[in-house]
Amino acid sequence: MSTLTIELSDELAARLATASERQQVPPAQIVQEVLEKSLPDPPVAPLPGEPSLYDAMKDGFGCVSSGVGDLSTNRKHMEGYGRSRGA
């Protein structure tokens, strides 16, 4: 286990001491719990030799057709876009 020394403002140190007394746990335990909650786990990299999710799925990208060839260029397909369906 590593040791970390930090400087706290007087107000924050008092809040930590109050929380420590209230919860009846050492201040270090409170700090560790807060850090565990606020620091996400590092992303998991694929194991060497295993394909990434992108590599495993890339053959399926673009394989489904909407059936509409001019979906992005024909203005009639954009009518009502962004409006509530009830309006």
N, C-alpha and C positions, 0 to 999 in steps of 0.2 A: 504494500500500500504506500502511496506517495503522500508527502506532506506539502501543503500549500499555505503560504502566509499571505494574507491580504489586509489592506487597510480599509476600514469602514468609517463612515461618518459617525459622529457621536449619536445622532438620532437613529441611524440604522443599527448600530451596536446595541442601543437600548431596546429597540424593537426585537432584535434577536434574543437578547437576554430575557425579555418578558415572555416571548414565545417558548423559550427553553424551560423557564420555570413553570409556565402554564401546562406544557406537555410533559414535563418531568423527564426530559431527554437532554443529552448534551447538545450545545450549539452546533458542534460539528455534524451531528446526525441530521439536524434540520437543514444545514447548508448542503449536505450530500443529497438529501431527498429532493430539495429544490433544483439542484443541478441535474439530477436524474430525469426530472420531469421536463426541464427546459432544454436539455441538449439531446437532439435526436440521435439515434444509432446511425453509424455511418452506413452508406448504401452497400449492399452486398454485391460484390463483383462476381461474374460467372467464374466457375473454376476453369483452370487452363484446359483447353481442348473442348469445352462445352460451348455451344453457340449462345449468343446473346438472344434476348427476346426478339429484337429486330431481325436478326439472322434467321431465327426459327419461323418468323411470320412473313418475311418479305415476299415470298411467292404468292401470298394471298392478297397483297395490297393491290387495289384497283381491279380485283377480279369480279366485282359485283357491279352491274350496270343499272342505272336508274331508268333506262329506256328512253330518256329524253336527251337528245343530242345537243341541244342548244340551251341547256339549263342555266349556264352562267352568263349567256349573252342575250337571251330573249327577255325583254322587259315584262312580258305578261306573266312570267314565272315569279316575278318579284312583287306582284300586286298584293298589297296587304302585309308584306313582310315587316315584322317588328310591331305589328298591332295585335292587340288582344283579340282572341277569337270571338269573345262575347260582344265586342264593340262593333 
